[in-house]
Amino acid sequence: MASQLIMPQMGYDMAEGTLVRWLKKEGDQVQRGEPVAEIETDKAVVEMESTAAGVFRKALVEEGTSVPVGQVIAVVAGAAEDISAFLPEASPTISAARPSRSVSAQPGAPTAPEGDQEAPPATPPEAVEPAAASAGAVLA
């Protein structure tokens, strides 16, 4: 049965790790508990052990890549087993992933370019307080 190898959480506050080096290559036999990769955390480089036995079929992450905890990084399965269900699908194009928004413009209102529809950042509170203090009222 095919199994996914997932980026482990090697510390309470670990959010991501860097895959330093694969210790196994695609096609190599792997036993459960055998080291398959070196993972770098904030504090150390640790060997990651396989959670399944079989053939190291597919490495989904390249060496040197920073990976969030819980993301699939490899697939271990039988030599003839179909692993297509475990492989990530092709990423959608940017235009399909980004829904278009229509903005109704008011007459005389400035319009933003098509790609830039973010609201301007709010004025920080520090900029407002000195103007209120100069109004003559002293707050104690």
Order of alpha helices (4+ residues) and beta strands (2+ residues): beta-beta-beta-beta-beta-beta-beta-beta-alpha-alpha
